[in-house]
Amino acid sequence: MKIKKIIAGVAAAAMACTTMAAMSVSAISTGVVDFEDGDCSFVYMNDLDGGSKATISVADYNDSKWLKVDPEKCDLYTKIWLDLDKMMDRSVATEIAKIEYDIAIVPDTEDGIVGSWIGGEIGSAGGFDKTGANIQASQADPGWSGKPMGDIKMVYDDFGNPAPGAAVGKCGRNWLMKNEKFTLTGANPFVAIMVNGQQTDGRVGDYSIYIDNIKFMDSKGNTLTMGVTPAAEETTAAPEETTAAPAEETTAAPAETEPALVENDDEEIVANDTEVAPAETEAPAEAEPAPAVTEAPAADATTTPAATGNVAVASIAAVMAIAGAAAIVAKKRK
């Protein structure tokens, strides 16, 4: 009965270790990018083929955190590129059928205007040569696809002239054609948000672009989950370090607890039979294999985790070690 309890207890511990290892691998995910965490590492500027250079940051606007892009030349397209591989797993990117986001073009001064017209385009492709060499040819798998981003509401005075204030809108686009869909083999898929402003007299006001609440959806309108799953090599390193000590402690336990199992009179006789087996029994060969059987599983339990880095394997090996020792004691009792 005691042996069964020991085996059951070790088995439960092994299952607990395996469950903890599985639960330790999880990706933090979200359906909407709201920039409240201050992270904009997945955003970069394309200033290699006519786009304006710009400063990227996360700033307070309209009582929350927004991505802020401050272009150097507002009369050029400001090309804001979202690196999809830093935002989601590639398998999720292949499901993208729509994007939505909030945008505000805000004058740099209180009495400033953004221009007589402001507009833009949302583009995408499966690759981009960030070194600047043969940029157009690198936009492939899928190739470049661009569509208007939607209405951006300007501020006008009573006479229909541009007035001071921010131009705002909720913009987006659909990926409807099969050749627009992202693929598993694209080099570095991206979505481009391009903004351009102008005035009829050739002047363009100085402004900053604010973007918030970026959301991707599939063809059924379901919001796609963003968040990149940690690489395999990063998640398997921890179990190798944490399982080495438990494996040794687990296998050492049988050596310490075996004497405790032989406390009553019957068990003492079994213990004495084992100790003097070479002298009292006719077949000493039966007594000699006992240590060999108990030591072999112990060696497996300590070496297997180091070789495989797998918590479950280490736990199972420990169970087998105790089971082997228990079987010998049971045999002796008979």
C-alpha positions as a Markdown table, in Angstrom:
| # | Residue | x | y | z |
|---|---|---|---|---|
| 1 | Met | 0.0 | 0.0 | 0.0 |
| 2 | Lys | 2.8 | 2.4 | 0.9 |
| 3 | Ile | 4.6 | 1.6 | -2.4 |
| 4 | Lys | 1.4 | 2.5 | -4.4 |
| 5 | Lys | 1.1 | 5.8 | -2.6 |
| 6 | Ile | 4.7 | 6.7 | -3.4 |
| 7 | Ile | 4.3 | 5.9 | -7.0 |
| 8 | Ala | 1.0 | 7.9 | -7.2 |
| 9 | Gly | 2.7 | 10.9 | -5.5 |
| 10 | Val | 5.6 | 10.9 | -7.9 |
| 11 | Ala | 3.3 | 10.5 | -10.9 |
| 12 | Ala | 1.3 | 13.5 | -9.7 |
| 13 | Ala | 4.4 | 15.6 | -9.3 |
| 14 | Ala | 5.5 | 14.6 | -12.8 |
| 15 | Met | 2.2 | 15.6 | -14.3 |
| 16 | Ala | 2.4 | 19.0 | -12.5 |
| 17 | Cys | 5.8 | 19.7 | -13.9 |
| 18 | Thr | 4.7 | 18.9 | -17.4 |
| 19 | Thr | 1.6 | 21.1 | -17.0 |
| 20 | Met | 3.7 | 24.0 | -15.7 |
| 21 | Ala | 6.1 | 23.7 | -18.7 |
| 22 | Ala | 3.2 | 23.8 | -21.1 |
| 23 | Met | 1.7 | 26.8 | -19.5 |
| 24 | Ser | 5.0 | 28.8 | -19.5 |
| 25 | Val | 4.9 | 29.2 | -23.2 |
| 26 | Ser | 2.3 | 31.8 | -24.1 |
| 27 | Ala | 2.2 | 34.9 | -26.2 |
| 28 | Ile | 0.8 | 38.2 | -25.0 |
| 29 | Ser | -1.8 | 39.1 | -27.7 |
| 30 | Thr | -4.2 | 41.8 | -28.5 |
| 31 | Gly | -6.8 | 42.6 | -31.2 |
| 32 | Val | -6.2 | 46.4 | -31.3 |
| 33 | Val | -2.9 | 48.4 | -31.2 |
| 34 | Asp | -3.6 | 51.4 | -29.0 |
| 35 | Phe | 0.0 | 52.3 | -28.2 |
| 36 | Glu | -0.8 | 52.6 | -24.5 |
| 37 | Asp | 2.3 | 50.6 | -23.7 |
| 38 | Gly | 4.5 | 53.1 | -25.5 |
| 39 | Asp | 5.8 | 50.5 | -28.0 |
| 40 | Cys | 6.1 | 51.6 | -31.7 |
| 41 | Ser | 9.1 | 49.3 | -32.6 |
| 42 | Phe | 7.1 | 47.7 | -35.4 |
| 43 | Val | 6.8 | 51.1 | -37.3 |
| 44 | Tyr | 9.4 | 52.4 | -39.6 |
| 45 | Met | 9.6 | 55.1 | -42.3 |
| 46 | Asn | 10.2 | 54.5 | -46.0 |
| 47 | Asp | 12.2 | 57.5 | -47.1 |
| 48 | Leu | 14.1 | 55.7 | -49.7 |
| 49 | Asp | 11.9 | 56.3 | -52.8 |
| 50 | Gly | 10.6 | 59.8 | -52.4 |
| 51 | Gly | 9.1 | 59.6 | -48.9 |
| 52 | Ser | 9.8 | 62.3 | -46.3 |
| 53 | Lys | 12.1 | 61.6 | -43.4 |
| 54 | Ala | 10.2 | 61.8 | -40.1 |
| 55 | Thr | 10.5 | 61.4 | -36.4 |
| 56 | Ile | 8.5 | 58.5 | -34.8 |
| 57 | Ser | 7.3 | 58.4 | -31.2 |
| 58 | Val | 4.4 | 57.7 | -29.0 |
| 59 | Ala | 2.7 | 60.8 | -27.6 |
| 60 | Asp | -0.4 | 62.0 | -25.8 |
| 61 | Tyr | -3.2 | 63.2 | -28.0 |
| 62 | Asn | -6.9 | 63.5 | -27.3 |
| 63 | Asp | -6.6 | 62.0 | -23.8 |
| 64 | Ser | -4.7 | 58.8 | -24.8 |
| 65 | Lys | -1.5 | 57.5 | -26.3 |
| 66 | Trp | -1.1 | 57.7 | -30.1 |
| 67 | Leu | 1.6 | 57.0 | -32.6 |
| 68 | Lys | 3.1 | 60.3 | -33.6 |
| 69 | Val | 4.9 | 60.8 | -36.9 |
| 70 | Asp | 6.5 | 64.3 | -37.5 |
| 71 | Pro | 7.6 | 64.6 | -41.1 |
| 72 | Glu | 10.3 | 67.0 | -42.2 |
| 73 | Lys | 8.6 | 67.9 | -45.5 |
| 74 | Cys | 4.9 | 67.8 | -45.5 |
| 75 | Asp | 4.7 | 68.4 | -49.3 |
| 76 | Leu | 6.2 | 64.9 | -49.8 |
| 77 | Tyr | 4.4 | 61.7 | -49.1 |
| 78 | Thr | 4.9 | 60.6 | -45.5 |
| 79 | Lys | 5.3 | 56.8 | -45.8 |
| 80 | Ile | 4.6 | 55.0 | -42.5 |
| 81 | Trp | 5.2 | 51.3 | -42.8 |
| 82 | Leu | 4.0 | 48.7 | -40.4 |
| 83 | Asp | 6.2 | 45.6 | -40.1 |
| 84 | Leu | 3.7 | 42.7 | -40.0 |
| 85 | Asp | 6.3 | 40.1 | -38.8 |
| 86 | Lys | 6.7 | 42.2 | -35.7 |
| 87 | Met | 3.0 | 42.5 | -35.1 |
| 88 | Met | 1.7 | 39.0 | -35.7 |
| 89 | Asp | 2.6 | 35.5 | -36.7 |
| 90 | Arg | 2.8 | 35.0 | -40.5 |
| 91 | Ser | -0.1 | 32.5 | -40.4 |
| 92 | Val | -2.3 | 35.3 | -39.0 |
| 93 | Ala | -1.1 | 37.8 | -41.6 |
| 94 | Thr | -2.3 | 35.5 | -44.4 |
| 95 | Glu | -5.9 | 36.0 | -43.0 |
| 96 | Ile | -5.9 | 39.8 | -43.3 |
| 97 | Ala | -8.8 | 41.1 | -45.4 |
| 98 | Lys | -9.2 | 44.6 | -43.9 |
| 99 | Ile | -7.5 | 47.2 | -41.8 |
| 100 | Glu | -9.0 | 50.1 | -39.8 |
| 101 | Tyr | -7.4 | 52.9 | -37.7 |
| 102 | Asp | -8.0 | 56.4 | -36.4 |
| 103 | Ile | -6.0 | 59.2 | -37.9 |
| 104 | Ala | -5.5 | 62.9 | -37.1 |
| 105 | Ile | -3.4 | 65.4 | -39.0 |
| 106 | Val | -2.6 | 68.1 | -36.4 |
| 107 | Pro | -1.0 | 71.5 | -37.2 |
| 108 | Asp | 2.1 | 72.2 | -35.2 |
| 109 | Thr | 0.8 | 75.5 | -34.1 |
| 110 | Glu | -2.6 | 76.5 | -32.6 |
| 111 | Asp | -3.5 | 78.7 | -35.6 |
| 112 | Gly | -1.9 | 76.5 | -38.2 |
| 113 | Ile | -3.7 | 74.6 | -41.0 |
| 114 | Val | -2.9 | 71.3 | -42.5 |
| 115 | Gly | -3.4 | 72.5 | -46.0 |
| 116 | Ser | -6.2 | 73.0 | -48.6 |
| 117 | Trp | -6.3 | 69.3 | -49.1 |
| 118 | Ile | -5.1 | 66.2 | -47.2 |
| 119 | Gly | -5.3 | 62.6 | -48.3 |
| 120 | Gly | -3.5 | 59.4 | -48.6 |
| 121 | Glu | -3.2 | 55.8 | -49.6 |
| 122 | Ile | -2.9 | 52.4 | -47.9 |
| 123 | Gly | -0.5 | 50.1 | -49.6 |
| 124 | Ser | 0.9 | 46.6 | -49.0 |
| 125 | Ala | 3.3 | 44.1 | -50.3 |
| 126 | Gly | 5.1 | 40.9 | -49.3 |
| 127 | Gly | 8.6 | 42.3 | -49.4 |
| 128 | Phe | 10.7 | 45.4 | -49.3 |
| 129 | Asp | 14.4 | 45.9 | -49.9 |
| 130 | Lys | 15.2 | 48.2 | -46.9 |
| 131 | Thr | 18.7 | 48.9 | -48.3 |
| 132 | Gly | 17.2 | 50.9 | -51.2 |
| 133 | Ala | 18.5 | 48.6 | -53.9 |
| 134 | Asn | 15.8 | 47.8 | -56.5 |
| 135 | Ile | 12.9 | 48.8 | -54.2 |
| 136 | Gln | 10.1 | 48.3 | -56.7 |
| 137 | Ala | 11.2 | 44.8 | -57.7 |
| 138 | Ser | 11.5 | 43.8 | -54.1 |
| 139 | Gln | 7.9 | 44.5 | -53.4 |
| 140 | Ala | 6.6 | 41.0 | -54.2 |
| 141 | Asp | 4.9 | 37.9 | -53.0 |
| 142 | Pro | 2.4 | 39.5 | -53.1 |
| 143 | Gly | 3.3 | 42.5 | -55.2 |
| 144 | Trp | 2.4 | 46.1 | -54.4 |
| 145 | Ser | -1.2 | 46.9 | -53.9 |
| 146 | Gly | -2.5 | 50.4 | -53.0 |
| 147 | Lys | -5.9 | 51.9 | -52.4 |
| 148 | Pro | -7.2 | 55.3 | -51.0 |
| 149 | Met | -7.3 | 55.3 | -47.2 |
| 150 | Gly | -10.7 | 57.0 | -47.1 |
| 151 | Asp | -12.1 | 60.4 | -46.0 |
| 152 | Ile | -10.2 | 62.7 | -43.8 |
| 153 | Lys | -12.4 | 65.5 | -42.6 |
| 154 | Met | -10.8 | 69.0 | -43.0 |
| 155 | Val | -11.7 | 72.1 | -41.0 |
| 156 | Tyr | -13.1 | 75.0 | -43.1 |
| 157 | Asp | -14.4 | 78.5 | -42.2 |
| 158 | Asp | -17.7 | 79.9 | -43.3 |
| 159 | Phe | -16.3 | 80.8 | -46.7 |
| 160 | Gly | -15.1 | 77.3 | -47.4 |
| 161 | Asn | -11.4 | 78.1 | -46.8 |
| 162 | Pro | -9.2 | 75.8 | -44.8 |
| 163 | Ala | -9.3 | 76.8 | -41.1 |
| 164 | Pro | -7.0 | 76.1 | -38.2 |
| 165 | Gly | -7.6 | 72.7 | -36.6 |
| 166 | Ala | -6.9 | 69.0 | -37.0 |
| 167 | Ala | -8.1 | 66.9 | -39.9 |
| 168 | Val | -9.4 | 63.6 | -38.6 |
| 169 | Gly | -10.9 | 60.4 | -39.9 |
| 170 | Lys | -11.4 | 56.7 | -39.3 |
| 171 | Cys | -9.7 | 55.1 | -42.3 |
| 172 | Gly | -9.1 | 51.7 | -43.8 |
| 173 | Arg | -9.1 | 49.5 | -46.8 |
| 174 | Asn | -10.0 | 46.0 | -47.9 |
| 175 | Trp | -7.9 | 43.3 | -49.4 |
| 176 | Leu | -10.4 | 41.8 | -51.8 |
| 177 | Met | -8.3 | 40.3 | -54.6 |
| 178 | Lys | -6.5 | 37.0 | -54.2 |
| 179 | Asn | -3.2 | 38.4 | -55.5 |
| 180 | Glu | -3.4 | 41.1 | -52.7 |
| 181 | Lys | -3.4 | 38.5 | -49.9 |
| 182 | Phe | -0.3 | 38.1 | -47.8 |
| 183 | Thr | 1.6 | 34.8 | -48.1 |
| 184 | Leu | 3.7 | 32.6 | -45.9 |
| 185 | Thr | 6.7 | 33.1 | -48.2 |
| 186 | Gly | 6.9 | 36.9 | -48.4 |
| 187 | Ala | 10.3 | 38.3 | -47.4 |
| 188 | Asn | 9.0 | 41.0 | -44.9 |
| 189 | Pro | 5.3 | 41.8 | -45.4 |
| 190 | Phe | 4.2 | 45.3 | -44.6 |
| 191 | Val | 1.2 | 47.7 | -44.7 |
| 192 | Ala | 2.0 | 51.3 | -45.7 |
| 193 | Ile | 0.0 | 54.3 | -44.5 |
| 194 | Met | 0.9 | 57.2 | -46.8 |
| 195 | Val | -0.2 | 60.8 | -46.1 |
| 196 | Asn | 0.1 | 63.8 | -48.3 |
| 197 | Gly | -1.1 | 67.4 | -47.9 |
| 198 | Gln | -1.0 | 70.4 | -50.3 |
| 199 | Gln | -2.3 | 73.9 | -50.7 |
| 200 | Thr | -3.5 | 75.6 | -53.9 |
| 201 | Asp | -0.9 | 78.3 | -53.5 |
| 202 | Gly | 1.9 | 75.8 | -53.2 |
| 203 | Arg | 2.3 | 76.1 | -49.4 |
| 204 | Val | 1.9 | 73.3 | -47.0 |
| 205 | Gly | 1.3 | 73.8 | -43.3 |
| 206 | Asp | 3.6 | 72.1 | -40.8 |
| 207 | Tyr | 1.8 | 69.2 | -39.1 |
| 208 | Ser | 2.2 | 65.9 | -37.3 |
| 209 | Ile | 0.3 | 62.7 | -38.1 |
| 210 | Tyr | -1.3 | 60.8 | -35.2 |
| 211 | Ile | -2.5 | 57.2 | -35.6 |
| 212 | Asp | -4.3 | 55.0 | -33.1 |
| 213 | Asn | -6.5 | 51.9 | -32.7 |
| 214 | Ile | -5.0 | 49.8 | -35.5 |
| 215 | Lys | -7.1 | 46.7 | -36.1 |
| 216 | Phe | -6.9 | 43.9 | -38.7 |
| 217 | Met | -9.9 | 41.7 | -39.6 |
| 218 | Asp | -10.4 | 38.6 | -41.6 |
| 219 | Ser | -12.9 | 38.1 | -44.5 |
| 220 | Lys | -15.7 | 37.5 | -42.0 |
| 221 | Gly | -15.1 | 40.7 | -40.1 |
| 222 | Asn | -13.5 | 39.0 | -37.1 |
| 223 | Thr | -10.7 | 40.9 | -35.4 |
| 224 | Leu | -7.4 | 39.1 | -35.8 |
| 225 | Thr | -5.3 | 38.5 | -32.8 |
| 226 | Met | -1.9 | 40.2 | -32.8 |
| 227 | Gly | 1.2 | 39.2 | -30.9 |
| 228 | Val | 4.3 | 37.2 | -32.0 |
| 229 | Thr | 4.8 | 33.7 | -30.5 |
| 230 | Pro | 8.2 | 33.4 | -28.8 |
| 231 | Ala | 10.8 | 31.5 | -30.8 |
| 232 | Ala | 11.2 | 27.8 | -29.8 |
| 233 | Glu | 14.8 | 28.2 | -28.7 |
| 234 | Glu | 13.9 | 30.9 | -26.2 |
| 235 | Thr | 11.2 | 28.8 | -24.5 |
| 236 | Thr | 13.1 | 25.5 | -24.2 |
| 237 | Ala | 16.2 | 27.0 | -22.5 |
| 238 | Ala | 14.4 | 27.6 | -19.2 |
| 239 | Pro | 13.2 | 24.0 | -18.6 |
| 240 | Glu | 16.8 | 22.7 | -19.1 |
| 241 | Glu | 18.0 | 24.8 | -16.2 |
| 242 | Thr | 15.1 | 24.2 | -13.9 |
| 243 | Thr | 14.7 | 20.4 | -14.4 |
| 244 | Ala | 18.3 | 19.4 | -13.7 |
| 245 | Ala | 18.1 | 19.8 | -9.9 |
| 246 | Pro | 14.6 | 18.3 | -9.5 |
| 247 | Ala | 15.7 | 15.2 | -11.5 |
| 248 | Glu | 18.6 | 14.5 | -9.0 |
| 249 | Glu | 16.4 | 15.2 | -6.0 |
| 250 | Thr | 13.6 | 12.9 | -7.2 |
| 251 | Thr | 15.9 | 10.0 | -7.9 |
| 252 | Ala | 17.8 | 10.5 | -4.6 |
| 253 | Ala | 14.5 | 10.1 | -2.6 |
| 254 | Pro | 14.2 | 6.4 | -3.1 |
| 255 | Ala | 17.7 | 5.8 | -1.5 |
| 256 | Glu | 16.6 | 7.8 | 1.6 |
| 257 | Thr | 13.1 | 6.4 | 1.9 |
| 258 | Glu | 13.8 | 2.7 | 1.2 |
| 259 | Pro | 15.0 | 2.1 | 4.9 |
| 260 | Ala | 11.8 | 3.8 | 6.1 |
| 261 | Leu | 9.8 | 1.2 | 4.2 |
| 262 | Val | 11.3 | -1.6 | 6.4 |
| 263 | Glu | 10.3 | -0.5 | 9.9 |
| 264 | Asn | 8.0 | -3.3 | 11.1 |
| 265 | Asp | 9.2 | -6.9 | 11.8 |
| 266 | Asp | 8.3 | -8.3 | 8.5 |
| 267 | Glu | 10.0 | -5.6 | 6.6 |
| 268 | Glu | 13.1 | -5.9 | 8.8 |
| 269 | Ile | 13.4 | -9.6 | 7.8 |
| 270 | Val | 13.2 | -8.5 | 4.1 |
| 271 | Ala | 15.9 | -5.9 | 4.7 |
| 272 | Asn | 18.1 | -8.4 | 6.5 |
| 273 | Asp | 17.6 | -11.0 | 3.7 |
| 274 | Thr | 18.7 | -8.4 | 1.2 |
| 275 | Glu | 21.8 | -7.4 | 3.2 |
| 276 | Val | 23.0 | -11.0 | 3.8 |
| 277 | Ala | 21.6 | -12.5 | 0.7 |
| 278 | Pro | 25.0 | -13.7 | -0.6 |
| 279 | Ala | 25.5 | -15.8 | 2.6 |
| 280 | Glu | 21.9 | -17.0 | 3.4 |
| 281 | Thr | 20.3 | -17.6 | 0.0 |
| 282 | Glu | 21.3 | -20.3 | -2.5 |
| 283 | Ala | 21.1 | -18.0 | -5.4 |
| 284 | Pro | 23.1 | -14.8 | -4.6 |
| 285 | Ala | 22.6 | -13.7 | -8.2 |
| 286 | Glu | 19.0 | -12.7 | -7.2 |
| 287 | Ala | 20.3 | -10.3 | -4.5 |
| 288 | Glu | 23.0 | -8.8 | -6.7 |
| 289 | Pro | 20.8 | -7.5 | -9.5 |
| 290 | Ala | 18.8 | -5.4 | -7.0 |
| 291 | Pro | 21.2 | -2.5 | -6.8 |
| 292 | Ala | 21.8 | -2.6 | -10.6 |
| 293 | Val | 18.1 | -2.3 | -11.3 |
| 294 | Thr | 17.6 | 0.6 | -8.9 |
| 295 | Glu | 20.7 | 2.4 | -10.1 |
| 296 | Ala | 20.0 | 2.2 | -13.8 |
| 297 | Pro | 16.7 | 4.1 | -13.8 |
| 298 | Ala | 18.4 | 6.8 | -11.6 |
| 299 | Ala | 21.0 | 7.3 | -14.3 |
| 300 | Asp | 18.3 | 7.7 | -16.9 |
| 301 | Ala | 16.5 | 10.2 | -14.8 |
| 302 | Thr | 19.5 | 12.5 | -14.4 |
| 303 | Thr | 20.8 | 12.3 | -17.9 |
| 304 | Thr | 17.7 | 12.3 | -20.0 |
| 305 | Pro | 16.5 | 15.9 | -19.2 |
| 306 | Ala | 20.0 | 17.3 | -20.0 |
| 307 | Ala | 20.0 | 15.6 | -23.4 |
| 308 | Thr | 16.4 | 16.5 | -24.3 |
| 309 | Gly | 15.5 | 19.5 | -22.3 |
| 310 | Asn | 12.1 | 18.1 | -21.7 |
| 311 | Val | 10.4 | 18.3 | -18.3 |
| 312 | Ala | 7.9 | 15.5 | -19.1 |
| 313 | Val | 10.7 | 13.0 | -20.0 |
| 314 | Ala | 12.5 | 13.8 | -16.7 |
| 315 | Ser | 9.4 | 13.3 | -14.7 |
| 316 | Ile | 8.5 | 9.9 | -16.3 |
| 317 | Ala | 12.1 | 8.7 | -15.8 |
| 318 | Ala | 11.8 | 9.5 | -12.1 |
| 319 | Val | 8.5 | 7.6 | -11.8 |
| 320 | Met | 10.1 | 4.6 | -13.5 |
| 321 | Ala | 13.1 | 4.7 | -11.1 |
| 322 | Ile | 10.9 | 4.5 | -8.0 |
| 323 | Ala | 8.6 | 1.9 | -9.6 |
| 324 | Gly | 11.6 | -0.3 | -10.3 |
| 325 | Ala | 12.9 | 0.0 | -6.7 |
| 326 | Ala | 9.4 | -0.6 | -5.3 |
| 327 | Ala | 9.0 | -3.7 | -7.4 |
| 328 | Ile | 12.1 | -5.3 | -5.9 |
| 329 | Val | 11.0 | -4.6 | -2.4 |
| 330 | Ala | 7.6 | -6.1 | -3.1 |
| 331 | Lys | 9.3 | -9.2 | -4.6 |
| 332 | Lys | 11.4 | -9.7 | -1.5 |
| 333 | Arg | 8.3 | -9.4 | 0.7 |
| 334 | Lys | 6.7 | -12.3 | -1.1 |
